[in-house]
Amino acid sequence: MAVLDLQEQEQVDAFKAWWKDNGKWLLIALAVAVGGFAAMQGWQFYKEKKMADASTLYTELEKQLASNDPKRINDAEQAVIDQYGSTAYAPRAALLAAQVNLQNKDVARAKSQLEWVIKHADETGLQNVARLKLASVLLDEKNYADALKLLEAKHTDSFMGLYADLKGDVLHAQGKADEARAAYQLAFNKTDAQSKYRNLIQMKLDALGGAK
């Protein structure tokens, strides 16, 4: 083996000294990095398994819809929320159960479920649907102020027609014909020309005397 010259020997000695002081921390950092990667892989597996389990439970809820048994449906919905409330299936389950409860006149429970969706759903589309349904319930209860508050909340443009139409209904119920007409006109303008729903909006406009 070739004899190390003085400069090389000094470099070796310096490295040994550095390793003695820092080597174990480097190994610890490496272990943490590897462990972190493994943890991320494990977390990804956990999330995928959680979603799969949530999907299974949600499918069971959909099966219960055919029974038209509110208790069984609500129990299934609550199971999804209790076990998988952070997944995308929970707000969907709440919306389904709320619709069943509205059909069966259990308005209080339906309102609670819709409020849960508005508060917890990550998807704005689900929140938009829940607000519309809840605003419709509040309109039936003549709670016009809270209904309008929901309809004035920020929503995506694709819901603009539906929100404006329901807002027109609330304003009309309050006897505010001019404001209702303006809301219906906006709804008409924001609704696809090929949609049959647009004809219904036109009928509401005609009933108010059309645009002024």
Beta strands, then each sheet from edge to edge (+ up, - down):
end
